[in-house]
Amino acid sequence: MTQHTTSATPATSASPASHSVAFGLDTFGDTTVDDRGARVHHAQVIRDVVEQAVLADEVGVDAFGVGEHHRPDYAVSAPDVVLAGIATRTQRITLGSAVTVLSSDDPVRVFQRFSTIDALSGGRAEVVLGRGSFTESFPLFGLDLQQYEQLFSEKLDLFSALLPEKPVTWSGELRRPLVDQRVYPETEGGLSAWIAVGGSPESVVRAARYRMPLMLAIIGGAAGGFAPFADLYRQANAQLAGTDAPRLPIAVHSPGFVAETDEKAAALALPHWLVNRNKIGRERGWGDAVEADFHREVRSGAMYVGSPETVAQKIAATVRTLGLDRFDLKYASGPTPHEHLMNSVDLYGRKVIPRVRELLTAAGYEPGVPQQVSRV
C-alpha cells in the first residue's frame, strides 16, 4: 500500500466557483494529409500543431491541450516538449496535456517537465493525468500490462504528493521510496492537475479523493448520459472534503469540427473520421463504422460538427446539462489537412466561443449548477 506524508494543502491549484466557463481545444497531433491526399511527415505535423496553438491563442481560446500517443497515426509522443515550444510563441492561453499517460511515465519527471513549461509560459501550464485508451507505451517502456491498474493508482498517489511542493516522504510497491525529498523547479503559483476519466464511477470518486478537477472524456453517445458521473463527482467532493471546501471544476473533452456551414463541416470531417475510427476499430475487433454512424453522433451523440451556430448550440446544451466549468473540443479526428484545422480553430475562437457565452448568459447559467435542457 502506498503511503505519503505532505502538507494538507489540496492537490491542485484550480480556482473555486467564482470563474466563468472556459473553452479549450485539444489535439492528439493526428498524422495529416495534404491537399493532394499525401501523408504529411510527423515533423511537419508537429510544427503545424504549434501554428494551430498560436492561432488559438490569438482568437481567444482559453486552453490548448496536446495528447500523447506512441503509434504512426499520431505525431506527438512527447506533448510536454511540444507545449514548451508553444509556450514561447503564445501570450495568454493555458497549455496542458490531453492526456499525460501517467501509468507509463515517472511522476517526478512529469512534475518537473510541467513545472518547466509553467516557467516558460509565465504560469500557464496544467497537466491532465490519465491512463489513456491505447497501450503501446507499456511494452515501449518495458512495463507489464498486468499491472495496468496498480501502475496508475500508485503513480497518481505519488504525483498528488508532489503538488503541494513541500518535502515528500512516500513509499509504494513499484518504485523506491522518497524520504523528505523536494522536486525542482518549483512553480511560482502552483501547478494545476486534472484527472481524465472515461466514465467509470471508481475513477470519478478517485478524482474527488485526490481533490483534483475532473475531465470527462465523452467520445461516444449523448452527453446527458454522463450526468450521473458529474453528479457523483460533486457528491463525492462534498462528502470527502466537506460542503465548505472550494468547489472543484468539471470539464468535458469531446471531438468535433467547425466549418462555415453544417454541410461543409460534415463533408470535410466525415472521410477523415471514418479513417481514424475504422483503423482503431479493426485493431479492437469492432465492426466498421459507416456514414450513418457519423451523422448519428453529430445529431445526437458526442460529435460537435457543423457551423459555428450549430456547434455553439450543442456545446451550450452540454455545459448546462452537466453543470460544466469548461468544454474542450478535440478539433482533429483523423488525417484532416492542416488548412482545414486552422479554419476550424479560427471559427471556434472567433464565432463559437462568443456565441456559447451569449447562450449561457441568456439561460442564466451558473457554473457547477446543472440545468434541464431538452436537446442533449
PyMOL commands that set and color helices and strands:
alter all, ss='L'
color gray80, all
select helices_A, chain A and resi 42-58+79-87+102-104+107-121+137-140+145-162+201-209+223-241+262-283+291-300+308-322+338-362
alter helices_A, ss='H'
color red, helices_A
select strands_A, chain A and resi 3-5+22-27+63-66+94-97+100-101+126-130+168-171+178-181+192-197+214-217+250-258+304-306+326-330
alter strands_A, ss='S'
color yellow, strands_A
deselect
rebuild
show_as cartoon
